[in-house]
Amino acid sequence: MTAHQEHNGAWWRGAVAYQVYVRSFRDSNGDGIGDLPGVTQSLDDLAKLGVNAIWLNPCYPSPQHDHGYDIADYRQILPDYGTLADFDQLVAHAHARDIRVLMDIVPNHCSSEHQWFIDAISAGPGSPERDRFIFADGEGDGSQPPNDWPSIFGASAWDRLDDGTENPQWYLHLFDSTQPDFNWRNQDVRAEFLDILRFWFDRGVDGFRIDVAHGMVKSLPIPRGTHADRSGLWAQPELFEIYRQWRQLAESYDPPKYFVGEAWVNDPEVFTRFTAPGHLQQSFAFDLLVQSWFAYRLRRSIEQSYAVAGQEDGPAWALANHDVHRLVTRLGQERIDKDPDPFDMLADARRDTPVNTVLGKRRARAATALLFALPGTAYVYQGEELGLPEVLDLPDWARQDPMWIRTNGQQRGRDGCRVPLPWKKRGSSMDFGPDGASAPWLPQPEEFRALARDEQGEDPTSMLSLYMRLGGLRRQLVGSAHRVHWADRVPEEVLAFSAGRLFCATNTGGEDVEVQVPQGAQMLLNTAVADCDVHLLDNGMSLAGGTDSDSRTWCLPADSTSWWSLNGGADNE
């Protein structure tokens, strides 16, 4: 058993988790849509990456207005993705490879096709069925929404029912109009979700990623009219009562089940409450994801993330996911030295500015090595291990994201990071699906062929090979370390630290620099130089990777990360 699995069943400490966007991962039956059997048949490939868990984006029945984040039934599997039997087989095969299975839970809202919402429309105002959601009368003569709260996807967060009554009510949806928000002050809702969690835990699911974990509970009474206070939408005090109940359920299992929250909160004091004792084990450290490529910004983000994370479990780190442009594309754009918009932090991760792909790949390799050096849990979004770029030029007819639809094309949306994966260089769909079967649900660009998994697996300098090496070294060197120890005497564009038995230094600048490393440190790799060839500045010697030296001054190439092993460190510092 590896070190990160030895802490009272807390396997997530020091783990690497792989995010599977099922629809775009692998298509086993040739219908153009990825499915659960496709994930099962690819588990060996994920095991080679050294992942300890997979997180499945929503695979429940859904009309797919928001590709699964509009759930119609929380206890079944979308037929496009397979059956409950297919899901059970996936869990069994994953566990046989010592890979945990996490699901996505979407508690803020459901689909307008969920039976509860259908019942609420039929039951009418003031009914117990409507109290499970957030309904309100309109302003004035009733024809105007209750207030001016905006939808995350654009336009108003309120829609008026078309139920044939004289003065229809309005319902709240913080996302698409087909995603009505639950009323989490209603006890039926709380009991229902506890039962949903128990249903999947009993099937062997190891934990959940919580969508919009800062949402759910809304302020009462609902503010009326224009200029309504938006603070009542997020992180209300009652939210943490819910998470205490969920954690109690998780702890009733042996080993305990796991929760990681998707929480966007600006106030550090509020953020700490998500992972306070007895609440969620982890919450995503998204501030790192949205930072521009400056050393001081990255360091500040890392420090802040540790300051608000649970003391034992640490942050859940990610540099990409299904909601932002891919890392190669983001880091290939011009650096912007400003704080992200606190009301729309993801906007800076979806910028439409020119991209230098060569520079983006170099920086993405460096950023990945930085990510894998950080104690906590590292989340990898599918395709990042191949260095896939964002597909920015999808044809308009192919785009399906509600962001694109609700803004009338003003925002490209998120389809470009969801294009199906290339598994092999050859074939009509690059082995995403059987050759000659239905075309993938989003078109794949031809440039993906050179980045296919089979091509990169044969190249020791590829992004895929780098991921594999980083994963193995992370387990050996970082282990279950809790924090980083900063090296302060470094150039302005460098951040350097030790964690466990690893020393990591990242150069975010465009010029090579000298860095000081601990005495006796052994060079392992540099992300920009093939075969880890490095230059020792003190005496001009050229050293191959793995060579030890008494010298402490090394060359750190531009836009790169180097790793050294430390003999005196400890896995569990």
Sequence and secondary structure as in RCSB ss.txt:
>XXXX:A:sequence
MTAHQEHNGAWWRGAVAYQVYVRSFRDSNGDGIGDLPGVTQSLDDLAKLGVNAIWLNPCYPSPQHDHGYDIADYR
QILPDYGTLADFDQLVAHAHARDIRVLMDIVPNHCSSEHQWFIDAISAGPGSPERDRFIFADGEGDGSQPPNDWP
SIFGASAWDRLDDGTENPQWYLHLFDSTQPDFNWRNQDVRAEFLDILRFWFDRGVDGFRIDVAHGMVKSLPIPRG
THADRSGLWAQPELFEIYRQWRQLAESYDPPKYFVGEAWVNDPEVFTRFTAPGHLQQSFAFDLLVQSWFAYRLRR
SIEQSYAVAGQEDGPAWALANHDVHRLVTRLGQERIDKDPDPFDMLADARRDTPVNTVLGKRRARAATALLFALP
GTAYVYQGEELGLPEVLDLPDWARQDPMWIRTNGQQRGRDGCRVPLPWKKRGSSMDFGPDGASAPWLPQPEEFRA
LARDEQGEDPTSMLSLYMRLGGLRRQLVGSAHRVHWADRVPEEVLAFSAGRLFCATNTGGEDVEVQVPQGAQMLL
NTAVADCDVHLLDNGMSLAGGTDSDSRTWCLPADSTSWWSLNGGADNE
>XXXX:A:secstr
  GGG STT TTTT EEEEE HHHH  SSSSSS  HHHHHTTHHHHHHHT SEEEE   S    TTTTSS S TT
S  TTT  HHHHHHHHHHHHHTT EEEEEE  SB  TTSHHHHHHHHH TT TTGGGB EE  BTTTTB SB  B
 TTSSBSEEE  SS SS  EEE SS TTS BB TTSHHHHHHHHHHHHHHHTTT  EEEETTTT S   SS   B
SS  GGGGS  TTHHHHHHHHHHHHHTSSS  EEEE    S HHHHHHHTSTTS SEEB HHHHT  S HHHHHH
HHHHHHHHS TTT  EEES  TTS  HHHHHTS    S   TT GGGGGG  S   HHHHHHHHHHHHHHHHHSS
SEEEEETTGGGT    TT  GGG   HHHHHTTTSS  SGGG S    SSSSTTTTSS TTSS  SS   GGGGG
G HHHHHT TTSHHHHHHHHHHHHHHHTTT    EEE SS TTEEEEEETTEEEEEE SSS EEEE  TT EEEE
ETTSGGG EEBTTT  EE TT   S  EEEE TTEEEEEE TT  TT 
